[in-house]
Amino acid sequence: RCLVIVALPGVRPDRVELEAVPGALVVRALRPAPIDGETRAIRHLEIPYGRFERRIALPPGLHELEGHEFTDGCLYVALAKRGERT
């Protein structure tokens, strides 16, 4: 079994897509900008906003999603090797 933790501050759980592909876990999400249309300039952003995708390398073997949980801005994803589901 494999556990992956992804920090996703500012992302709503319904805006996250997960996919287990050979050799990786793909996380796609949308983080909306925290500003309205009337803001004229932003001096500095620590977190990128908009649509993004991350590919997280997994140990050798084929994995499938076993479950996931979103808590306090972090996504916890449990993966199992194919055929070893608990």
N, CA, C and O of each residue as an XYZ file, in Angstrom:
344
protein
N       0.845     -1.181      0.000
C       0.000      0.000      0.000
C       0.885      1.237      0.000
O       1.985      1.229      0.552
N       0.390      2.305     -0.629
C       1.152      3.536     -0.793
C       0.247      4.704     -0.406
O      -0.919      4.740     -0.800
N       0.773      5.655      0.360
C       0.022      6.851      0.738
C       0.723      8.066      0.157
O       1.928      8.248      0.329
N      -0.047      8.894     -0.532
C       0.473     10.134     -1.111
C      -0.281     11.287     -0.462
O      -1.509     11.261     -0.372
N       0.462     12.307     -0.008
C      -0.148     13.495      0.593
C       0.203     14.691     -0.288
O       1.373     14.948     -0.569
N      -0.834     15.419     -0.722
C      -0.643     16.568     -1.597
C      -1.224     17.798     -0.912
O      -2.403     17.807     -0.557
N      -0.418     18.829     -0.721
C      -0.896     20.085     -0.137
C      -1.626     20.875     -1.220
O      -1.058     21.183     -2.267
N      -2.889     21.197     -0.955
C      -3.699     21.931     -1.920
C      -4.436     23.097     -1.247
O      -5.667     23.134     -1.259
N      -3.699     24.045     -0.661
C      -4.372     25.167      0.003
C      -5.189     25.982     -0.994
O      -4.741     26.277     -2.102
N      -6.389     26.333     -0.573
C      -7.249     27.158     -1.420
C      -8.013     26.404     -2.485
O      -8.729     27.020     -3.274
N      -7.880     25.073     -2.530
C      -8.577     24.272     -3.537
C      -9.752     23.560     -2.873
O      -9.590     22.910     -1.840
N     -10.933     23.685     -3.472
C     -12.103     22.980     -2.957
C     -12.035     21.514     -3.374
O     -11.592     21.216     -4.483
N     -12.458     20.600     -2.522
C     -12.402     19.168     -2.847
C     -13.110     18.799     -4.147
O     -12.672     17.883     -4.843
N     -14.194     19.493     -4.488
C     -14.911     19.166     -5.721
C     -14.197     19.660     -6.975
O     -14.667     19.418     -8.087
N     -13.073     20.346     -6.815
C     -12.276     20.839     -7.947
C     -11.035     19.982     -8.208
O     -10.161     20.374     -8.980
N     -10.958     18.810     -7.563
C      -9.786     17.941     -7.688
C     -10.149     16.686     -8.478
O     -11.181     16.063     -8.231
N      -9.294     16.325     -9.427
C      -9.436     15.089    -10.197
C      -8.200     14.233     -9.945
O      -7.081     14.746     -9.933
N      -8.395     12.935     -9.746
C      -7.295     11.994     -9.522
C      -7.316     10.915    -10.584
O      -8.381     10.483    -11.026
N      -6.125     10.479    -10.993
C      -6.020      9.392    -11.950
C      -4.722      8.628    -11.685
O      -3.648      9.227    -11.610
N      -4.824      7.314    -11.546
C      -3.628      6.474    -11.424
C      -3.278      5.987    -12.826
O      -4.070      5.297    -13.467
N      -2.100      6.347    -13.290
C      -1.598      5.913    -14.601
C      -0.326      5.109    -14.344
O       0.241      5.206    -13.256
N       0.136      4.325    -15.304
C       1.359      3.556    -15.068
C       2.515      4.436    -14.594
O       2.955      5.336    -15.308
N       2.998      4.167    -13.386
C       4.158      4.865    -12.849
C       3.886      6.193    -12.166
O       4.815      6.824    -11.661
N       2.619      6.637    -12.138
C       2.369      7.963    -11.553
C       0.931      8.115    -11.075
O       0.019      7.417    -11.517
N       0.773      9.056    -10.153
C      -0.541      9.535     -9.747
C      -0.675     10.926    -10.348
O       0.187     11.779    -10.138
N      -1.752     11.163    -11.096
C      -1.979     12.466    -11.710
C      -3.044     13.192    -10.895
O      -4.141     12.675    -10.681
N      -2.701     14.403    -10.442
C      -3.623     15.242     -9.688
C      -3.871     16.492    -10.522
O      -2.942     17.232    -10.843
N      -5.131     16.717    -10.866
C      -5.522     17.915    -11.599
C      -6.462     18.705    -10.692
O      -7.289     18.124     -9.990
N      -6.332     20.028    -10.710
C      -7.193     20.834     -9.852
C      -7.293     22.253    -10.392
O      -6.561     22.661    -11.294
N      -8.231     22.985     -9.801
C      -8.422     24.388    -10.129
C      -8.394     25.175     -8.832
O      -9.188     24.928     -7.925
N      -7.471     26.126     -8.752
C      -7.390     27.018     -7.593
C      -7.809     28.398     -8.084
O      -7.061     29.054     -8.809
N      -9.022     28.848     -7.686
C      -9.475     30.162     -8.159
C      -8.674     31.290     -7.517
O      -8.229     31.181     -6.374
N      -8.502     32.360     -8.263
C      -7.792     33.534     -7.742
C      -8.609     34.152     -6.607
O      -9.833     34.237     -6.705
N      -7.951     34.580     -5.541
C      -8.666     35.133     -4.388
C      -8.998     36.616     -4.531
O      -9.192     37.312     -3.534
N      -9.061     37.090     -5.753
C      -9.311     38.515     -5.976
C     -10.539     38.682     -6.863
O     -10.939     37.759     -7.571
N     -11.126     39.867     -6.814
C     -12.259     40.140     -7.688
C     -11.784     40.890     -8.934
O     -10.601     41.204     -9.063
N     -12.688     41.165     -9.824
C     -12.338     41.830    -11.078
C     -11.927     43.283    -10.934
O     -11.466     43.889    -11.901
N     -12.083     43.862     -9.740
C     -11.758     45.273     -9.552
C     -10.334     45.503     -9.050
O      -9.888     46.648     -8.982
N      -9.629     44.459     -8.704
C      -8.239     44.608     -8.251
C      -7.385     44.988     -9.453
O      -7.468     44.343    -10.498
N      -6.581     46.009     -9.319
C      -5.800     46.494    -10.451
C      -4.410     45.885    -10.545
O      -3.889     45.706    -11.646
N      -3.799     45.562     -9.405
C      -2.440     45.036     -9.443
C      -2.210     44.113     -8.253
O      -2.732     44.330     -7.160
N      -1.430     43.101     -8.496
C      -1.018     42.181     -7.440
C       0.492     42.302     -7.320
O       1.201     42.168     -8.317
N       0.984     42.547     -6.144
C       2.425     42.700     -5.954
C       3.155     41.373     -5.865
O       4.251     41.221     -6.403
N       2.545     40.411     -5.183
C       3.255     39.151     -4.978
C       2.249     38.041     -4.666
O       1.348     38.236     -3.851
N       2.396     36.886     -5.304
C       1.574     35.709     -5.016
C       2.490     34.565     -4.614
O       3.429     34.244     -5.342
N       2.238     33.953     -3.479
C       3.028     32.808     -3.025
C       2.548     31.503     -3.660
O       3.332     30.577     -3.868
N       1.264     31.441     -3.960
C       0.669     30.221     -4.497
C       0.153     30.512     -5.902
O      -0.555     31.500     -6.100
N       0.495     29.668     -6.886
C      -0.046     29.883     -8.235
C      -1.540     29.576     -8.270
O      -2.022     28.705     -7.546
N      -2.256     30.292     -9.112
C      -3.694     30.115     -9.241
C      -4.046     29.682    -10.644
O      -3.261     29.846    -11.578
N      -5.242     29.123    -10.783
C      -5.719     28.634    -12.072
C      -5.682     27.114    -12.108
O      -5.530     26.461    -11.076
N      -5.823     26.559    -13.305
C      -5.831     25.119    -13.491
C      -4.385     24.616    -13.483
O      -3.497     25.244    -14.058
N      -4.162     23.473    -12.821
C      -2.819     22.893    -12.809
C      -2.903     21.370    -12.768
O      -3.942     20.791    -12.451
N      -1.786     20.748    -13.097
C      -1.676     19.285    -13.086
C      -0.322     18.903    -12.519
O       0.697     19.494    -12.875
N      -0.313     17.914    -11.634
C       0.934     17.390    -11.063
C       0.991     15.888    -11.309
O      -0.007     15.189    -11.134
N       2.153     15.393    -11.713
C       2.388     13.953    -11.875
C       3.352     13.540    -10.782
O       4.490     14.004    -10.726
N       2.882     12.663     -9.916
C       3.684     12.208     -8.787
C       4.127     10.780     -9.068
O       3.303      9.878     -9.222
N       5.442     10.588     -9.133
C       5.987      9.256     -9.435
C       5.625      8.268     -8.331
O       5.644      8.608     -7.148
N       5.298      7.048     -8.730
C       4.954      5.975     -7.800
C       6.001      4.872     -7.864
O       6.734      4.776     -8.848
N       6.083      4.041     -6.832
C       7.001      2.900     -6.881
C       6.646      1.991     -8.061
O       5.530      2.063     -8.576
N       7.576      1.140     -8.494
C       7.302      0.247     -9.624
C       6.056     -0.606     -9.401
O       5.735     -0.978     -8.273
N       5.366     -0.907    -10.490
C       4.156     -1.720    -10.445
C       2.938     -0.886    -10.803
O       2.992      0.344    -10.791
N       1.855     -1.549    -11.116
C       0.615     -0.868    -11.447
C      -0.180     -0.626    -10.172
O      -0.352     -1.534     -9.359
N      -0.660      0.587    -10.002
C      -1.406      0.969     -8.802
C      -2.825      1.382     -9.168
O      -3.088      1.841    -10.280
N      -3.730      1.212     -8.217
C      -5.090      1.695     -8.391
C      -5.483      2.491     -7.153
O      -4.979      2.261     -6.053
N      -6.393      3.432     -7.363
C      -6.859      4.263     -6.254
C      -7.663      3.409     -5.292
O      -8.583      2.696     -5.691
N      -7.308      3.491     -4.031
C      -8.016      2.743     -2.991
C      -8.983      3.649     -2.239
O     -10.039      3.204     -1.789
N      -8.618      4.919     -2.106
C      -9.468      5.880     -1.423
C      -8.748      7.200     -1.274
O      -7.534      7.280     -1.463
N      -9.492      8.232     -0.935
C      -8.876      9.538     -0.704
C      -9.713     10.332      0.284
O     -10.906     10.087      0.467
N      -9.046     11.295      0.915
C      -9.680     12.135      1.927
C      -9.069     13.524      1.821
O      -7.868     13.662      1.587
N      -9.887     14.546      1.991
C      -9.431     15.927      1.922
C      -9.597     16.538      3.306
O     -10.722     16.691      3.782
N      -8.494     16.887      3.958
C      -8.534     17.425      5.311
C      -7.587     18.615      5.445
O      -6.408     18.517      5.104
N      -8.104     19.735      5.940
C      -7.298     20.925      6.238
C      -6.376     21.330      5.088
O      -5.208     21.644      5.316
N      -6.886     21.326      3.863
C      -6.103     21.758      2.709
C      -5.125     20.733      2.182
O      -4.317     21.046      1.308
N      -5.178     19.502      2.698
C      -4.304     18.431      2.211
C      -5.145     17.281      1.676
O      -6.170     16.921      2.254
N      -4.701     16.718      0.574
C      -5.346     15.560     -0.024
C      -4.523     14.329      0.324
O      -3.330     14.272      0.025
N      -5.154     13.346      0.953
C      -4.513     12.082      1.309
C      -5.054     11.023      0.360
O      -6.258     10.767      0.336
N      -4.175     10.406     -0.422
C      -4.594      9.419     -1.413
C      -3.956      8.076     -1.072
O      -2.736      7.969     -0.955
N      -4.794      7.056     -0.913
C      -4.313      5.694     -0.665
C      -4.339      4.937     -1.982
O      -5.342      4.935     -2.695
N      -3.228      4.298     -2.292
C      -3.106      3.496     -3.510
C      -2.698      2.076     -3.131
O      -1.998      1.863     -2.142
N      -3.135      1.133     -3.912
C      -2.761     -0.263     -3.695
C      -2.212     -0.816     -4.999
O      -2.652     -0.426     -6.081
N      -1.247     -1.729     -4.895
C      -0.786     -2.394     -6.106
C      -1.943     -3.212     -6.649
O      -2.700     -3.802     -5.878
N      -2.087     -3.255     -7.941
C      -3.186     -4.021     -8.551
C      -3.156     -5.441     -8.041
O      -2.107     -6.084     -8.008
N      -4.327     -5.927     -7.642
C      -4.448     -7.284     -7.152
C      -4.167     -7.429     -5.670
O      -4.334     -8.521     -5.126
N      -3.741     -6.355     -4.987
C      -3.426     -6.408     -3.554
C      -4.335     -5.510     -2.748
O      -3.959     -5.071     -1.661
N      -5.511     -5.230     -3.247
C      -6.441     -4.346     -2.537
C      -6.862     -4.926     -1.216
O      -7.129     -6.123     -1.110
N      -6.924     -4.058     -0.176
C      -7.339     -4.531      1.156
C      -8.740     -4.088      1.482
O      -9.250     -4.395      2.559
